[in-house]
Amino acid sequence: MIPERVLAQIYAHARAAYPEECCGFLYGQPIDQAQPVENRQNELHRLDPERFPRDAGTAYNMAVGDIRVLEKSLRSARPVRVIYHSHCEVGAYFSDEDKRAATWDGEPLYPVDHLVVDVRQEGVRGAKLFRFDAARRDFVEIAAYPGA
């Protein structure tokens, strides 16, 4: 599903961002491009720590402009297919916070899959791809990728 060349780009982004989470988009059918975006979580945490209690070490938040790029792409011939982000030192899983951020009233906000990268101090251990399963009303793992 995700070619090694694109995974290598994502893994490099995760290593460069560590010890903070990275985030970005994957395009193409089949997927052929990774586009990193800025994680603004530290800025939000600094401005309003009560509303945003987590910093970028444990959360990600994309800028409004990046969300506009995502939404515009969904109406184009080359839509975003996957949103990716990393988890630092805790594994590749779709957390409750990830689910909350990816849904509204129990439905996915966008028709995309989600890739979660497991990044550690010593490097990337792997990644898992998740898709919303309407019957289960939850995100389920559909693919796993080895680390690098």
Secondary structure as UniProt FT lines:
FT   HELIX           4..17
FT   TURN            18..19
FT   STRAND          23..28
FT   TURN            29..30
FT   STRAND          31..37
FT   HELIX           41..47
FT   TURN            49..51
FT   TURN            56..58
FT   HELIX           64..73
FT   TURN            74..75
FT   STRAND          80..88
FT   HELIX           96..102
FT   STRAND          103..104
FT   TURN            105..106
FT   STRAND          107..108
FT   STRAND          113..120
FT   TURN            121..122
FT   STRAND          123..133
FT   TURN            134..137
FT   STRAND          138..146
//
